[in-house]
């Protein structure tokens, strides 16, 4: 509680100090995140391949390095070229909305399309201003991404090295943590705290691992579908869709907007990529996501949307991703606490019957 209070006070009253502390510990924070995500892969190797922990860590790190190497030498150059072309188009491309809409209207003989294009032509000037602002915002995002990748390379390498030591000393770190909790709390309170950590670990790991795998599959499927249908910048667009798919509900929409927008201005008929994206997202929502992520979320859409919205407002993209498992954890703890109190009062069965009614 004291640590959480201190962090909140720093964020509210001294954001500069908070950013300095976070920046100082950034390699350790990144290392902790990498180790937490890789630990599932290490445990999988230990159970399935019957190897010891050091061998499992070595295999997991080699796979990650191999994937990164493949991305750097095969896919990254294409993505960099795509980003460069899009930035050139945004900054120097002469976009004539009226001409694009007129050409589209002439190519598609449909009364609904005619109605929409007539409306767009009437409001073309205001739409042009809105689209120009969106394109400039997209350009700024791409420039920020490129600059951050370059400046974070050393931090990521350092974090990856620290992550190896964290993985190899996992049991010792956990044992020290349990020892610390038992030293400062009585047995009952210590068991409660450790139980909460255990639930949090299960919820976060199952959600994050499932969502990352699901999003990677969606990104690859989109990139392949874009390549087959000759959509421009297929690797980049597939990566964008996959990246934002990590965010529940809003992610697919956020990722689709820049893809459809850029496709429309480069080649208007290619804006039909929206149909491809919708089909793939329906496939993901009805088949992939339930099988990979499963029922780990366990909360209604209202709470998911609320957690994503509030988390995004407070902590940006990270808050949108982690908001759901945090809400699931809080829901689990609160429901168990309520259940215990009702049991103590002998009202648990009565309350359950009322809920069913």
C-alpha positions in Angstrom: 0.0 0.0 0.0 2.9 2.4 0.8 4.6 1.7 -2.5 1.4 2.1 -4.5 0.6 5.4 -2.6 4.2 6.7 -3.3 3.8 5.9 -7.0 0.4 7.6 -7.2 1.8 10.7 -5.4 4.8 10.9 -7.7 2.6 10.6 -10.8 0.2 13.3 -9.6 2.6 15.8 -7.9 6.0 15.1 -9.5 5.7 13.5 -12.9 9.2 14.5 -13.8 10.6 12.5 -10.8 8.4 9.5 -11.6 9.6 9.5 -15.3 13.3 9.7 -14.1 12.8 6.7 -11.8 11.1 4.7 -14.5 13.8 5.6 -17.0 16.5 4.6 -14.5 15.0 1.2 -14.0 13.9 0.7 -17.6 16.3 -2.1 -18.4 15.3 -4.0 -15.3 11.6 -3.5 -16.0 12.0 -4.7 -19.6 14.0 -7.7 -18.4 11.2 -8.6 -15.9 8.6 -8.4 -18.7 10.7 -10.5 -21.1 11.5 -13.1 -18.3 7.8 -13.3 -17.3 6.7 -14.0 -20.9 9.5 -16.4 -21.7 9.1 -18.4 -18.5 6.0 -20.1 -20.0 8.1 -21.2 -23.0 10.8 -22.4 -20.7 8.3 -24.4 -18.6 6.9 -25.9 -21.8 10.3 -27.2 -22.8 11.0 -28.6 -19.4 7.7 -30.5 -19.3 7.6 -31.7 -23.0 11.2 -32.2 -23.8 12.3 -33.3 -20.3 15.3 -30.9 -20.2 16.6 -29.1 -17.2 15.9 -25.4 -16.6 19.2 -24.1 -18.0 18.7 -26.0 -21.2 15.1 -24.8 -21.4 16.3 -21.2 -21.0 18.9 -21.7 -23.7 16.3 -23.1 -26.1 13.8 -20.3 -25.4 16.5 -17.6 -25.9 17.8 -19.2 -29.1 14.2 -19.3 -30.5 13.7 -15.6 -29.6 17.0 -14.6 -31.1 16.3 -16.7 -34.2 12.9 -15.1 -34.7 14.4 -11.6 -34.2 17.1 -12.4 -36.7 14.6 -13.6 -39.3 12.6 -10.4 -38.7 15.6 -8.1 -39.0 17.0 -9.7 -42.2 13.9 -10.7 -44.0 10.8 -8.7 -42.9 12.2 -5.6 -41.3 13.8 -4.2 -44.5 10.4 -4.5 -46.2 8.6 -2.8 -43.3 11.2 0.0 -43.2 10.8 0.5 -47.0 7.0 0.5 -46.6 7.2 3.1 -43.8 9.5 5.3 -45.9 7.1 5.1 -48.9 4.1 5.9 -46.7 5.9 8.9 -45.1 6.9 10.2 -48.6 3.3 9.8 -49.7 1.9 11.6 -46.7 4.4 14.5 -46.9 4.7 15.0 -50.6 1.7 13.1 -52.2 -0.8 15.3 -54.0 -4.1 13.9 -52.7 -7.1 15.0 -54.8 -10.1 13.7 -52.9 -12.6 14.9 -55.4 -10.8 13.1 -58.3 -10.4 9.9 -56.2 -14.1 9.8 -55.2 -15.2 10.5 -58.8 -13.0 7.7 -60.2 -14.4 5.4 -57.6 -17.9 6.4 -58.4 -17.3 5.7 -62.1 -15.9 2.3 -61.4 -18.6 1.0 -59.1 -22.2 1.1 -60.4 -24.2 1.0 -57.1 -26.8 3.4 -55.9 -25.5 3.3 -52.3 -22.0 4.1 -53.5 -23.4 6.9 -55.7 -25.2 8.4 -52.7 -22.1 8.2 -50.5 -19.8 9.7 -53.1 -22.2 12.5 -53.8 -22.2 13.3 -50.1 -18.4 13.2 -50.0 -18.0 15.5 -53.0 -20.3 18.0 -51.4 -18.2 18.0 -48.2 -14.9 17.3 -49.9 -13.1 20.3 -48.4 -13.8 19.5 -44.8 -13.1 15.8 -45.3 -9.8 16.7 -47.0 -8.8 18.7 -43.9 -9.7 15.9 -41.6 -7.9 13.3 -43.7 -4.8 15.5 -43.9 -4.7 15.8 -40.1 -5.0 12.0 -39.8 -2.2 11.5 -42.3 0.1 13.9 -40.5 -0.7 12.2 -37.2 0.1 8.9 -38.8 3.4 10.3 -40.1 4.3 11.6 -36.6 3.5 8.2 -35.1 5.8 6.4 -37.7 8.6 8.9 -37.1 8.3 8.4 -33.3 8.4 4.6 -33.8 11.5 4.7 -35.9 13.4 7.1 -33.5 12.4 5.0 -30.4 13.5 1.7 -32.1 17.0 3.2 -32.6 17.3 4.7 -29.2 16.0 1.6 -27.4 18.3 -1.0 -29.0 21.0 -0.8 -26.2 18.3 -1.0 -23.5 16.7 -4.0 -25.1 20.0 -5.9 -25.4 20.9 -5.1 -21.8 17.4 -6.2 -20.7 17.7 -9.5 -22.6 20.9 -10.3 -20.8 19.4 -9.4 -17.4 16.4 -11.5 -18.3 18.6 -14.6 -18.7 19.8 -14.2 -15.1 16.3 -13.6 -13.9 15.1 -16.8 -15.5 18.0 -18.9 -14.2 17.5 -17.5 -10.6 13.7 -17.7 -10.7 13.3 -20.1 -7.8 15.7 -18.2 -5.6 13.9 -14.9 -6.3 10.5 -16.4 -5.6 11.8 -18.1 -2.4 13.2 -14.7 -1.2 9.9 -13.1 -1.9 7.9 -15.7 0.1 10.4 -15.4 2.9 10.0 -11.6 3.0 6.2 -11.9 3.1 6.3 -14.5 5.9 8.7 -12.3 7.8 6.5 -9.2 7.9 3.0 -10.8 8.1 1.4 -13.5 10.2 0.8 -16.9 8.7 -2.9 -16.3 7.7 -2.2 -12.9 6.1 0.9 -14.3 4.4 -1.1 -17.2 2.9 -3.7 -14.7 1.6 -1.1 -12.5 0.0 0.7 -15.5 -1.7 -2.7 -16.8 -2.9 -3.4 -13.4 -4.5 0.0 -13.5 -6.2 -0.7 -17.0 -7.4 -4.1 -16.0 -8.9 -2.5 -12.9 -10.5 0.2 -15.0 -12.1 -2.3 -17.5 -13.5 -4.6 -14.8 -14.9 -1.9 -12.6 -16.4 0.1 -15.4 -17.9 -2.9 -17.2 -19.5 -4.3 -13.9 -20.8 -1.0 -12.4 -22.1 0.4 -15.7 -23.6 -2.9 -16.5 -25.3 -3.4 -12.9 -26.6 0.2 -12.7 -27.9 -0.1 -16.0 -29.8 -3.5 -15.1 -31.1 -2.3 -11.7 -32.3 0.8 -13.1 -34.0 -1.4 -15.6 -35.9 -3.8 -12.8 -37.0 -0.9 -10.6 -38.1 0.6 -13.4 -40.2 -2.8 -14.3 -41.8 -3.5 -10.6 -42.6 0.0 -10.2 -44.2 -0.5 -13.4 -46.3 -4.1 -12.3 -47.3 -2.8 -8.8 -48.2 0.0 -10.2 -50.3 -2.3 -12.6 -52.2 -4.8 -9.7 -52.9 -1.9 -7.4 -53.9 -2.6 -4.9 -51.2 0.3 -2.4 -50.9 2.7 -2.7 -47.9 1.4 -6.1 -46.9 4.1 -6.9 -44.2 3.6 -3.5 -42.5 -0.2 -3.6 -42.6 -0.2 -7.2 -41.3 2.1 -6.2 -38.5 -0.1 -3.2 -37.6 -3.2 -5.4 -37.5 -1.5 -8.0 -35.4 0.0 -5.5 -32.9 -3.3 -3.7 -32.2 -5.2 -7.0 -32.0 -3.6 -7.5 -28.6 -6.1 -4.8 -27.3 -9.5 -6.3 -26.7 -12.5 -4.9 -28.6 -10.9 -1.6 -29.7 -7.6 -3.0 -31.0 -9.0 -4.4 -34.3 -10.7 -1.1 -35.1 -7.7 1.0 -34.2 -5.4 -1.1 -36.4 -7.8 -1.2 -39.3 -8.2 2.6 -39.7 -4.7 3.5 -40.9 -4.5 0.4 -43.1 -7.8 1.2 -44.9 -7.1 4.9 -45.1 -3.6 4.5 -46.7 -4.8 1.8 -49.0 -7.7 4.0 -50.2 -5.4 6.9 -51.1 -2.8 4.8 -52.8 -5.3 2.7 -54.8 -9.0 3.4 -54.0 -10.3 -0.2 -54.9 -7.7 -1.5 -52.4 -9.8 0.1 -49.6 -11.8 -3.1 -49.9 -9.1 -4.5 -47.6 -11.6 -3.6 -44.9 -13.6 -6.6 -46.1 -10.5 -8.9 -45.7 -9.9 -7.4 -42.2 -13.5 -8.0 -41.1 -13.5 -11.6 -42.3 -10.2 -12.3 -40.5 -11.3 -10.6 -37.4 -14.6 -12.6 -37.4 -12.5 -15.8 -37.8 -10.4 -14.7 -34.9 -13.3 -13.7 -32.7 -15.3 -16.9 -33.3 -12.6 -19.6 -33.7 -9.0 -18.5 -32.8 -9.5 -16.3 -29.7 -11.9 -18.7 -27.9 -9.5 -21.7 -28.5 -6.3 -19.9 -27.7 -7.2 -17.3 -25.0 -10.1 -19.5 -23.8 -12.4 -18.4 -21.1 -9.6 -16.7 -19.1 -11.2 -13.3 -19.3 -14.3 -14.3 -17.3 -16.0 -10.9 -17.2 -18.8 -9.4 -19.3 -18.1 -7.1 -22.3 -19.2 -4.1 -20.2 -16.3 -4.6 -17.8 -13.8 -5.4 -20.6 -14.7 -2.2 -22.5 -14.6 -0.2 -19.3 -11.2 -1.6 -18.3 -9.7 -0.9 -21.8 -11.1 2.6 -21.8 -9.9 3.6 -18.3 -6.6 1.8 -18.7 -6.0 3.6 -22.0 -6.8 7.0 -20.5 -4.4 6.4 -17.6 -1.5 4.5 -19.1 -1.9 4.5 -22.9 -1.5 1.3 -24.9 0.0 -0.6 -22.0 -3.1 0.3 -19.9 -5.4 -0.9 -22.6 -3.6 -4.3 -22.8 -3.3 -4.9 -19.0 -6.6 -3.4 -18.0 -8.5 -6.6 -18.7 -6.4 -9.0 -16.6 -6.3 -6.4 -13.7 -10.1 -6.2 -13.7 -10.3 -10.1 -13.8 -8.0 -10.3 -10.8 -9.9 -7.7 -8.8 -13.2 -9.4 -9.7 -11.8 -12.8 -8.5 -10.5 -11.3 -5.2 -13.7 -9.4 -4.5 -16.0 -12.3 -5.3 -13.9 -14.7 -3.1 -14.0 -12.2 -0.3 -17.8 -11.8 -0.6 -18.2 -15.6 -0.7 -16.1 -16.0 2.5 -18.1 -13.3 4.4 -21.4 -14.8 3.3 -20.3 -18.2 4.4 -19.3 -16.8 7.8 -22.8 -15.4 8.0 -24.5 -18.5 6.7 -26.0 -16.6 3.7 -24.0 -17.9 0.8 -26.7 -20.3 -0.5 -29.5 -17.7 -0.1 -27.5 -15.2 -2.1 -26.7 -17.7 -4.8 -30.4 -18.6 -5.2 -31.2 -14.9 -5.4 -28.6 -14.4 -8.2 -30.1 -17.4 -10.1 -33.6 -15.8 -9.9 
